[in-house]
Amino acid sequence: MVRGSDVLLIVVAILFPPAAAAFITGCSCDLLINILLTILGYLPGHLHAFWLIYKKMQAEERYGRGGYIYIGNGEYEPAAGIAAPVQPNYGATGGGYVH
């Protein structure tokens, strides 16, 4: 689900891709990569910024809003003390059923 903050990030990424990368990753290697890609060509910087936004949206869906920490390279992990939600087990695929 797209939130208002994601729409704002997309608008910022359209105007200046390194700013969107900085909002998502902070001062990290991904910011430097995005700056270099934007210098090399405006389109590669856009693609990288949109990819970072997409990965952030995936982390929000998986861990909930604010339940994740950015670890670099577009990867996220659950925040300390917050377990990842367990997927429901439908049918006999989980092997935990009783005869």
ROKOLZA-121365 format. One record per atom (N, C-alpha, C): residue number from 1; residue in three letters; z, x, y; chain. Coordinates in Angstrom, 3 decimals. Atoms other than C-alpha are relative to their C-alpha. Layout:
<atoms>
+-----+--------+----------+----------+----------+--------+
! num ! residu !        z !        x !        y ! chaine !
+-----+--------+----------+----------+----------+--------+
! NUM !    ALA !        Z !        X !        Y !      A !
...
+-----+--------+----------+----------+----------+--------+
</atoms>
This chain:
<atoms>
+-----+--------+----------+----------+----------+--------+
! num ! residu !        z !        x !        y ! chaine !
+-----+--------+----------+----------+----------+--------+
!   1 !    MET !    0.000 !    0.836 !   -1.169 !      A !
!   1 !    MET !    0.000 !    0.000 !    0.000 !      A !
!   1 !    MET !    0.000 !    0.889 !    1.243 !      A !
!   2 !    VAL !    0.129 !   -0.794 !   -1.218 !      A !
!   2 !    VAL !   -0.967 !    1.347 !    3.383 !      A !
!   2 !    VAL !    1.004 !   -0.501 !    1.031 !      A !
!   3 !    ARG !   -1.000 !    0.326 !   -1.019 !      A !
!   3 !    ARG !    1.796 !    1.443 !    5.971 !      A !
!   3 !    ARG !   -0.550 !    0.351 !    1.384 !      A !
!   4 !    GLY !    0.401 !   -0.309 !   -1.371 !      A !
!   4 !    GLY !    1.537 !    1.643 !    9.736 !      A !
!   4 !    GLY !    0.017 !    1.491 !    0.281 !      A !
!   5 !    SER !   -0.067 !   -1.452 !   -0.206 !      A !
!   5 !    SER !    2.575 !    5.294 !    9.631 !      A !
!   5 !    SER !   -1.206 !    0.699 !   -0.617 !      A !
!   6 !    ASP !    1.187 !   -0.586 !    0.622 !      A !
!   6 !    ASP !   -0.332 !    6.036 !    7.278 !      A !
!   6 !    ASP !   -1.229 !   -0.221 !    0.880 !      A !
!   7 !    VAL !    1.115 !    0.277 !   -0.897 !      A !
!   7 !    VAL !   -2.777 !    4.365 !    9.660 !      A !
!   7 !    VAL !    0.051 !    0.946 !    1.204 !      A !
!   8 !    LEU !   -0.157 !   -0.933 !   -1.112 !      A !
!   8 !    LEU !   -1.370 !    6.462 !   12.509 !      A !
!   8 !    LEU !   -0.402 !    1.417 !   -0.412 !      A !
!   9 !    LEU !    0.396 !   -1.320 !    0.495 !      A !
!   9 !    LEU !   -1.790 !    9.612 !   10.392 !      A !
!   9 !    LEU !   -1.513 !    0.103 !   -0.121 !      A !
!  10 !    ILE !    1.458 !   -0.014 !    0.124 !      A !
!  10 !    ILE !   -5.410 !    8.677 !    9.709 !      A !
!  10 !    ILE !   -0.648 !    0.133 !    1.370 !      A !
!  11 !    VAL !    0.537 !   -0.103 !   -1.361 !      A !
!  11 !    VAL !   -6.080 !    8.195 !   13.429 !      A !
!  11 !    VAL !    0.195 !    1.417 !    0.537 !      A !
!  12 !    VAL !   -0.257 !   -1.374 !   -0.450 !      A !
!  12 !    VAL !   -4.457 !   11.559 !   14.195 !      A !
!  12 !    VAL !   -0.921 !    0.972 !   -0.736 !      A !
!  13 !    ALA !    0.887 !   -0.875 !    0.768 !      A !
!  13 !    ALA !   -6.501 !   13.167 !   11.394 !      A !
!  13 !    ALA !   -1.435 !   -0.077 !    0.509 !      A !
!  14 !    ILE !    1.350 !    0.125 !   -0.548 !      A !
!  14 !    ILE !   -9.697 !   11.802 !   12.914 !      A !
!  14 !    ILE !   -0.112 !    0.782 !    1.306 !      A !
!  15 !    LEU !    0.048 !   -0.674 !   -1.297 !      A !
!  15 !    LEU !   -8.829 !   13.179 !   16.354 !      A !
!  15 !    LEU !    0.209 !    1.504 !   -0.110 !      A !
!  16 !    PHE !   -0.327 !   -1.424 !    0.122 !      A !
!  16 !    PHE !   -7.303 !   16.530 !   15.331 !      A !
!  16 !    PHE !    0.660 !    0.238 !   -1.357 !      A !
!  17 !    PRO !   -0.517 !   -0.130 !    1.366 !      A !
!  17 !    PRO !   -6.900 !   17.285 !   11.599 !      A !
!  17 !    PRO !    1.228 !    0.905 !   -0.162 !      A !
!  18 !    PRO !   -1.202 !   -0.821 !    0.195 !      A !
!  18 !    PRO !   -4.369 !   20.163 !   11.935 !      A !
!  18 !    PRO !    1.301 !   -0.696 !    0.419 !      A !
!  19 !    ALA !   -1.207 !    0.726 !   -0.401 !      A !
!  19 !    ALA !   -1.930 !   17.844 !   13.726 !      A !
!  19 !    ALA !    0.478 !   -0.907 !   -1.126 !      A !
!  20 !    ALA !   -0.381 !    0.850 !    1.129 !      A !
!  20 !    ALA !   -1.992 !   15.405 !   10.804 !      A !
!  20 !    ALA !    0.578 !    0.842 !   -1.128 !      A !
!  21 !    ALA !   -0.526 !   -0.886 !    1.039 !      A !
!  21 !    ALA !   -1.485 !   18.295 !    8.377 !      A !
!  21 !    ALA !    1.399 !    0.490 !    0.370 !      A !
!  22 !    ALA !   -1.324 !   -0.454 !   -0.443 !      A !
!  22 !    ALA !    1.463 !   19.509 !   10.465 !      A !
!  22 !    ALA !    1.035 !   -1.105 !   -0.151 !      A !
!  23 !    PHE !   -0.939 !    1.110 !    0.155 !      A !
!  23 !    PHE !    3.056 !   16.038 !   10.448 !      A !
!  23 !    PHE !    0.405 !   -0.178 !   -1.459 !      A !
!  24 !    ILE !   -0.272 !    0.223 !    1.422 !      A !
!  24 !    ILE !    2.815 !   15.877 !    6.644 !      A !
!  24 !    ILE !    0.741 !    1.186 !   -0.614 !      A !
!  25 !    THR !   -0.512 !   -1.163 !    0.727 !      A !
!  25 !    THR !    3.569 !   19.439 !    5.537 !      A !
!  25 !    THR !    0.953 !    0.864 !    0.803 !      A !
!  26 !    GLY !   -0.802 !   -0.902 !   -0.815 !      A !
!  26 !    GLY !    5.401 !   21.005 !    8.462 !      A !
!  26 !    GLY !   -0.738 !    1.317 !    0.160 !      A !
!  27 !    CYS !    0.601 !   -1.324 !   -0.152 !      A !
!  27 !    CYS !    4.780 !   24.686 !    9.069 !      A !
!  27 !    CYS !   -0.096 !    0.634 !   -1.380 !      A !
!  28 !    SER !    0.173 !   -0.499 !    1.368 !      A !
!  28 !    SER !    3.371 !   25.620 !    5.671 !      A !
!  28 !    SER !   -1.391 !    0.599 !   -0.151 !      A !
!  29 !    CYS !    1.299 !   -0.577 !    0.306 !      A !
!  29 !    CYS !    0.411 !   27.241 !    4.019 !      A !
!  29 !    CYS !   -1.107 !   -1.039 !    0.157 !      A !
!  30 !    ASP !    1.003 !    1.048 !   -0.151 !      A !
!  30 !    ASP !   -1.409 !   23.892 !    4.013 !      A !
!  30 !    ASP !   -0.405 !   -0.182 !    1.457 !      A !
!  31 !    LEU !    0.344 !    0.077 !   -1.421 !      A !
!  31 !    LEU !   -1.251 !   23.836 !    7.806 !      A !
!  31 !    LEU !   -0.964 !    1.122 !    0.364 !      A !
!  32 !    LEU !    0.887 !   -1.129 !   -0.274 !      A !
!  32 !    LEU !   -2.825 !   27.285 !    7.988 !      A !
!  32 !    LEU !   -1.375 !   -0.235 !   -0.623 !      A !
!  33 !    ILE !    1.279 !    0.306 !    0.649 !      A !
!  33 !    ILE !   -5.511 !   26.242 !    5.493 !      A !
!  33 !    ILE !   -0.769 !   -1.026 !    0.810 !      A !
!  34 !    ASN !    0.675 !    1.038 !   -0.763 !      A !
!  34 !    ASN !   -6.264 !   23.151 !    7.551 !      A !
!  34 !    ASN !   -0.530 !    0.535 !    1.326 !      A !
!  35 !    ILE !    0.479 !   -0.602 !   -1.252 !      A !
!  35 !    ILE !   -6.520 !   25.146 !   10.773 !      A !
!  35 !    ILE !   -1.258 !    0.820 !   -0.261 !      A !
!  36 !    LEU !    1.172 !   -0.820 !    0.318 !      A !
!  36 !    LEU !   -8.934 !   27.588 !    9.132 !      A !
!  36 !    LEU !   -1.200 !   -0.859 !   -0.382 !      A !
!  37 !    LEU !    1.097 !    0.890 !    0.366 !      A !
!  37 !    LEU !  -11.003 !   24.774 !    7.606 !      A !
!  37 !    LEU !   -0.571 !   -0.712 !    1.226 !      A !
!  38 !    THR !    0.469 !    0.659 !   -1.215 !      A !
!  38 !    THR !  -11.188 !   23.044 !   10.986 !      A !
!  38 !    THR !   -0.804 !    0.968 !    0.870 !      A !
!  39 !    ILE !    0.759 !   -0.996 !   -0.751 !      A !
!  39 !    ILE !  -12.352 !   26.277 !   12.641 !      A !
!  39 !    ILE !   -1.362 !    0.233 !   -0.653 !      A !
!  40 !    LEU !    1.263 !   -0.221 !    0.711 !      A !
!  40 !    LEU !  -14.992 !   26.775 !    9.939 !      A !
!  40 !    LEU !   -0.958 !   -1.179 !    0.145 !      A !
!  41 !    GLY !    0.827 !    1.193 !   -0.161 !      A !
!  41 !    GLY !  -16.241 !   23.249 !   10.333 !      A !
!  41 !    GLY !    0.914 !   -1.205 !    0.126 !      A !
!  42 !    TYR !   -0.877 !    1.143 !   -0.261 !      A !
!  42 !    TYR !  -14.847 !   19.977 !   11.565 !      A !
!  42 !    TYR !    0.166 !   -0.876 !   -1.243 !      A !
!  43 !    LEU !   -0.058 !    0.855 !    1.193 !      A !
!  43 !    LEU !  -15.684 !   18.079 !    8.344 !      A !
!  43 !    LEU !    0.954 !    0.539 !   -1.074 !      A !
!  44 !    PRO !   -0.960 !   -0.482 !    1.003 !      A !
!  44 !    PRO !  -13.775 !   20.400 !    5.932 !      A !
!  44 !    PRO !    1.459 !   -0.215 !    0.418 !      A !
!  45 !    GLY !   -1.357 !    0.260 !   -0.478 !      A !
!  45 !    GLY !  -10.668 !   20.071 !    8.104 !      A !
!  45 !    GLY !    0.382 !   -1.459 !   -0.176 !      A !
!  46 !    HIS !   -0.236 !    1.424 !    0.208 !      A !
!  46 !    HIS !  -11.006 !   16.293 !    7.969 !      A !
!  46 !    HIS !    0.271 !   -0.309 !   -1.468 !      A !
!  47 !    LEU !   -0.160 !    0.271 !    1.438 !      A !
!  47 !    LEU !  -11.414 !   16.243 !    4.204 !      A !
!  47 !    LEU !    1.365 !    0.469 !   -0.499 !      A !
!  48 !    HIS !   -1.296 !   -0.517 !    0.418 !      A !
!  48 !    HIS !   -8.322 !   18.395 !    3.713 !      A !
!  48 !    HIS !    1.133 !   -0.867 !    0.535 !      A !
!  49 !    ALA !   -1.038 !    0.857 !   -0.578 !      A !
!  49 !    ALA !   -6.235 !   16.253 !    6.080 !      A !
!  49 !    ALA !    0.058 !   -1.344 !   -0.715 !      A !
!  50 !    PHE !    0.019 !    1.280 !    0.712 !      A !
!  50 !    PHE !   -7.358 !   13.046 !    4.354 !      A !
!  50 !    PHE !    0.545 !    0.153 !   -1.423 !      A !
!  51 !    TRP !   -0.542 !   -0.263 !    1.335 !      A !
!  51 !    TRP !   -6.538 !   14.601 !    0.964 !      A !
!  51 !    TRP !    1.531 !    0.092 !    0.055 !      A !
!  52 !    LEU !   -1.453 !   -0.081 !   -0.155 !      A !
!  52 !    LEU !   -3.013 !   15.436 !    2.193 !      A !
!  52 !    LEU !    0.607 !   -1.384 !    0.229 !      A !
!  53 !    ILE !   -0.496 !    1.365 !   -0.237 !      A !
!  53 !    ILE !   -2.582 !   11.859 !    3.460 !      A !
!  53 !    ILE !   -0.026 !   -0.794 !   -1.300 !      A !
!  54 !    TYR !    0.110 !    0.697 !    1.281 !      A !
!  54 !    TYR !   -3.782 !   10.509 !    0.093 !      A !
!  54 !    TYR !    1.123 !    0.416 !   -0.955 !      A !
!  55 !    LYS !   -1.074 !   -0.477 !    0.880 !      A !
!  55 !    LYS !   -1.304 !   12.695 !   -1.829 !      A !
!  55 !    LYS !    1.360 !   -0.507 !    0.471 !      A !
!  56 !    LYS !   -1.253 !    0.539 !   -0.533 !      A !
!  56 !    LYS !    1.519 !   11.555 !    0.490 !      A !
!  56 !    LYS !    0.144 !   -1.472 !   -0.365 !      A !
!  57 !    MET !   -0.050 !    1.413 !    0.363 !      A !
!  57 !    MET !    0.617 !    7.922 !   -0.140 !      A !
!  57 !    MET !    0.295 !   -0.176 !   -1.495 !      A !
!  58 !    GLN !   -0.307 !    0.042 !    1.431 !      A !
!  58 !    GLN !    0.671 !    8.571 !   -3.896 !      A !
!  58 !    GLN !    1.479 !    0.270 !   -0.253 !      A !
!  59 !    ALA !   -1.419 !   -0.321 !    0.177 !      A !
!  59 !    ALA !    4.142 !   10.120 !   -3.607 !      A !
!  59 !    ALA !    0.870 !   -1.170 !    0.437 !      A !
!  60 !    GLU !   -0.768 !    1.164 !   -0.440 !      A !
!  60 !    GLU !    5.390 !    7.084 !   -1.661 !      A !
!  60 !    GLU !   -0.045 !   -1.108 !   -1.049 !      A !
!  61 !    GLU !    0.097 !    1.014 !    1.049 !      A !
!  61 !    GLU !    4.101 !    4.785 !   -4.402 !      A !
!  61 !    GLU !    0.823 !    0.388 !   -1.226 !      A !
!  62 !    ARG !   -0.683 !   -0.454 !    1.206 !      A !
!  62 !    ARG !    5.612 !    6.904 !   -7.170 !      A !
!  62 !    ARG !    1.518 !    0.073 !    0.178 !      A !
!  63 !    TYR !   -1.424 !   -0.266 !   -0.187 !      A !
!  63 !    TYR !    9.019 !    7.796 !   -5.679 !      A !
!  63 !    TYR !    0.675 !   -0.923 !    1.008 !      A !
!  64 !    GLY !   -0.583 !    0.859 !   -1.027 !      A !
!  64 !    GLY !    9.519 !    5.185 !   -2.966 !      A !
!  64 !    GLY !    0.015 !    0.723 !    1.332 !      A !
!  65 !    ARG !    0.030 !   -0.585 !   -1.346 !      A !
!  65 !    ARG !    9.668 !    5.722 !    0.760 !      A !
!  65 !    ARG !    1.212 !    0.915 !    0.203 !      A !
!  66 !    GLY !   -1.056 !   -0.972 !   -0.253 !      A !
!  66 !    GLY !   11.662 !    8.863 !    1.550 !      A !
!  66 !    GLY !    0.642 !    0.563 !   -1.257 !      A !
!  67 !    GLY !   -0.594 !   -0.475 !    1.249 !      A !
!  67 !    GLY !   12.397 !    9.553 !   -2.126 !      A !
!  67 !    GLY !   -0.690 !    1.210 !   -0.576 !      A !
!  68 !    TYR !    0.757 !   -1.148 !    0.486 !      A !
!  68 !    TYR !   10.274 !   12.688 !   -2.353 !      A !
!  68 !    TYR !    0.120 !    1.160 !    0.982 !      A !
!  69 !    ILE !   -0.012 !   -1.220 !   -0.806 !      A !
!  69 !    ILE !   10.087 !   16.252 !   -1.075 !      A !
!  69 !    ILE !   -1.335 !    0.698 !   -0.211 !      A !
!  70 !    TYR !    1.267 !   -0.727 !    0.091 !      A !
!  70 !    TYR !    6.867 !   18.126 !   -0.305 !      A !
!  70 !    TYR !    0.293 !    1.421 !   -0.446 !      A !
!  71 !    ILE !   -0.249 !   -1.347 !    0.511 !      A !
!  71 !    ILE !    6.738 !   21.335 !   -2.342 !      A !
!  71 !    ILE !   -1.190 !    0.931 !    0.194 !      A !
!  72 !    GLY !    1.163 !   -0.834 !   -0.281 !      A !
!  72 !    GLY !    3.304 !   22.590 !   -1.315 !      A !
!  72 !    GLY !   -1.177 !   -0.349 !   -0.874 !      A !
!  73 !    ASN !    1.242 !    0.203 !    0.723 !      A !
!  73 !    ASN !   -0.303 !   22.405 !   -2.440 !      A !
!  73 !    ASN !   -0.239 !   -1.464 !   -0.344 !      A !
!  74 !    GLY !    0.214 !    1.417 !    0.232 !      A !
!  74 !    GLY !   -0.330 !   18.631 !   -2.153 !      A !
!  74 !    GLY !    0.886 !   -0.596 !   -1.073 !      A !
!  75 !    GLU !   -0.893 !    0.465 !    1.069 !      A !
!  75 !    GLU !    2.478 !   18.280 !   -4.701 !      A !
!  75 !    GLU !    1.332 !   -0.455 !    0.581 !      A !
!  76 !    TYR !   -1.294 !    0.551 !   -0.407 !      A !
!  76 !    TYR !    5.665 !   16.258 !   -4.334 !      A !
!  76 !    TYR !    0.906 !   -0.072 !   -1.213 !      A !
!  77 !    GLU !   -0.978 !    0.195 !    1.071 !      A !
!  77 !    GLU !    8.848 !   16.037 !   -6.370 !      A !
!  77 !    GLU !    1.080 !   -0.950 !    0.517 !      A !
!  78 !    PRO !   -1.043 !    0.928 !   -0.452 !      A !
!  78 !    PRO !   11.693 !   13.515 !   -6.332 !      A !
!  78 !    PRO !    1.072 !    0.732 !    0.795 !      A !
!  79 !    ALA !   -1.095 !   -0.570 !   -0.784 !      A !
!  79 !    ALA !   14.414 !   14.127 !   -3.770 !      A !
!  79 !    ALA !    1.231 !    0.140 !   -0.899 !      A !
!  80 !    ALA !   -1.206 !   -0.244 !    0.797 !      A !
!  80 !    ALA !   17.759 !   15.403 !   -5.103 !      A !
!  80 !    ALA !    0.812 !   -1.283 !   -0.142 !      A !
!  81 !    GLY !   -0.832 !    1.167 !    0.257 !      A !
!  81 !    GLY !   19.813 !   12.670 !   -6.709 !      A !
!  81 !    GLY !   -0.777 !   -1.284 !   -0.185 !      A !
!  82 !    ILE !    0.825 !    1.187 !    0.184 !      A !
!  82 !    ILE !   16.900 !   10.260 !   -6.923 !      A !
!  82 !    ILE !   -0.915 !    0.243 !   -1.187 !      A !
!  83 !    ALA !    0.830 !   -0.148 !    1.189 !      A !
!  83 !    ALA !   15.341 !    9.880 !  -10.350 !      A !
!  83 !    ALA !   -1.312 !   -0.750 !    0.203 !      A !
!  84 !    ALA !    1.292 !    0.679 !   -0.062 !      A !
!  84 !    ALA !   11.699 !    8.950 !  -10.724 !      A !
!  84 !    ALA !    0.102 !   -1.317 !   -0.757 !      A !
!  85 !    PRO !   -0.085 !    1.281 !    0.691 !      A !
!  85 !    PRO !   11.274 !    5.297 !  -11.646 !      A !
!  85 !    PRO !   -0.665 !    0.064 !   -1.369 !      A !
!  86 !    VAL !    0.512 !    0.015 !    1.363 !      A !
!  86 !    VAL !   10.694 !    4.676 !  -15.339 !      A !
!  86 !    VAL !   -1.040 !   -1.101 !   -0.107 !      A !
!  87 !    GLN !    1.047 !    0.987 !    0.186 !      A !
!  87 !    GLN !    7.476 !    2.929 !  -16.236 !      A !
!  87 !    GLN !    0.416 !   -0.988 !   -1.078 !      A !
!  88 !    PRO !   -0.376 !    0.976 !    1.015 !      A !
!  88 !    PRO !    7.966 !   -0.315 !  -18.168 !      A !
!  88 !    PRO !   -0.744 !    0.242 !   -1.301 !      A !
!  89 !    ASN !    0.583 !   -0.182 !    1.318 !      A !
!  89 !    ASN !    7.305 !   -0.182 !  -21.898 !      A !
!  89 !    ASN !   -0.485 !   -1.352 !   -0.498 !      A !
!  90 !    TYR !    0.575 !    1.248 !    0.484 !      A !
!  90 !    TYR !    4.947 !   -2.967 !  -22.929 !      A !
!  90 !    TYR !   -0.511 !    0.200 !   -1.412 !      A !
!  91 !    GLY !    0.478 !   -0.077 !    1.374 !      A !
!  91 !    GLY !    4.420 !   -3.521 !  -26.640 !      A !
!  91 !    GLY !    0.684 !    1.102 !   -0.779 !      A !
!  92 !    ALA !   -0.588 !   -0.965 !    0.924 !      A !
!  92 !    ALA !    5.027 !   -1.019 !  -29.373 !      A !
!  92 !    ALA !   -0.436 !    1.431 !    0.305 !      A !
!  93 !    THR !    0.516 !   -1.342 !   -0.289 !      A !
!  93 !    THR !    3.564 !    2.024 !  -27.601 !      A !
!  93 !    THR !    1.097 !    1.002 !    0.257 !      A !
!  94 !    GLY !   -1.080 !   -0.921 !   -0.309 !      A !
!  94 !    GLY !    6.937 !    3.507 !  -26.688 !      A !
!  94 !    GLY !    0.730 !    0.512 !   -1.228 !      A !
!  95 !    GLY !   -0.666 !   -0.446 !    1.216 !      A !
!  95 !    GLY !    8.218 !    3.806 !  -30.255 !      A !
!  95 !    GLY !    1.480 !   -0.292 !   -0.015 !      A !
!  96 !    GLY !   -1.432 !    0.273 !   -0.048 !      A !
!  96 !    GLY !   11.670 !    2.557 !  -29.239 !      A !
!  96 !    GLY !    0.354 !   -1.408 !   -0.441 !      A !
!  97 !    TYR !   -0.253 !    1.371 !    0.431 !      A !
!  97 !    TYR !   11.433 !   -0.845 !  -30.897 !      A !
!  97 !    TYR !    0.710 !   -0.007 !   -1.359 !      A !
!  98 !    VAL !   -0.746 !    0.149 !    1.253 !      A !
!  98 !    VAL !   13.529 !   -2.113 !  -33.824 !      A !
!  98 !    VAL !   -0.713 !   -1.031 !   -0.850 !      A !
!  99 !    HIS !    0.654 !    0.955 !    0.923 !      A !
!  99 !    HIS !   12.089 !   -3.861 !  -36.914 !      A !
!  99 !    HIS !    0.873 !   -1.193 !   -0.211 !      A !
+-----+--------+----------+----------+----------+--------+
</atoms>
